[in-house]
Amino acid sequence: MRDTSDPMNYTTTSFALELFMSTTSKLLSLSLLALLTACGGVRPYAALAIEDDAEQVSNVVVTDPDLYEVIRVGRAGVERVAGSDQIKVMVPIRNISGDTLQVRVQTSFLNLQKQPIGDETNQQVQILSPGMTVTHTVMSRTSAARDWTMRITPNN
């Protein structure tokens, strides 16, 4: 049990504990920041657009920094399927490198709050020759989908 009858003793102990916790917290934050910086920043990366004047496509993300440099995406086409009210998404994906690339593409369908609804495609492999563009097309399983996110990862 602590002796609180001497206010100086209690205050000194409390101050030392607060100083230790503050210093520990700052060191932990700096260590975490250094680790994130060493790992190449925040992933995934919003895909870069095929057109120079277009903005980044936030619905499409690239999970690998090397792939991010050589993959570009076009304007997505999104439509509701008549009768079923499912979402159909079509995204042009281009390889701007001089090498053939194999990528895996997976799409998650989301609700209005951008939360997953359990409607995801399997990871589909696309083989892209140098300069080649393929239009990756997917469809939600249900009419509950209101938004979507597409992830492009290396196939290795």
Rosetta blueprint (number, residue, H / E / L):
1 M L
2 R L
3 D L
4 T L
5 S L
6 D L
7 P H
8 M H
9 N H
10 Y H
11 T H
12 T H
13 T H
14 S H
15 F H
16 A H
17 L H
18 E H
19 L H
20 F H
21 M H
22 S H
23 T H
24 T H
25 S H
26 K H
27 L H
28 L H
29 S H
30 L H
31 S H
32 L H
33 L H
34 A H
35 L H
36 L H
37 T H
38 A H
39 C L
40 G L
41 G L
42 V L
43 R L
44 P L
45 Y E
46 A E
47 A E
48 L E
49 A E
50 I L
51 E L
52 D L
53 D L
54 A L
55 E L
56 Q L
57 V E
58 S E
59 N E
60 V E
61 V E
62 V E
63 T L
64 D L
65 P H
66 D H
67 L H
68 Y H
69 E H
70 V H
71 I E
72 R E
73 V E
74 G L
75 R L
76 A L
77 G E
78 V E
79 E E
80 R E
81 V L
82 A L
83 G L
84 S L
85 D L
86 Q L
87 I E
88 K E
89 V E
90 M E
91 V E
92 P E
93 I E
94 R E
95 N E
96 I L
97 S L
98 G L
99 D L
100 T L
101 L E
102 Q E
103 V E
104 R E
105 V E
106 Q E
107 T E
108 S E
109 F E
110 L E
111 N L
112 L L
113 Q L
114 K L
115 Q L
116 P E
117 I E
118 G E
119 D E
120 E E
121 T L
122 N L
123 Q L
124 Q E
125 V E
126 Q E
127 I E
128 L E
129 S L
130 P L
131 G L
132 M L
133 T E
134 V E
135 T E
136 H E
137 T E
138 V E
139 M E
140 S L
141 R L
142 T L
143 S L
144 A L
145 A L
146 R L
147 D E
148 W E
149 T E
150 M E
151 R E
152 I E
153 T E
154 P E
155 N L
156 N L
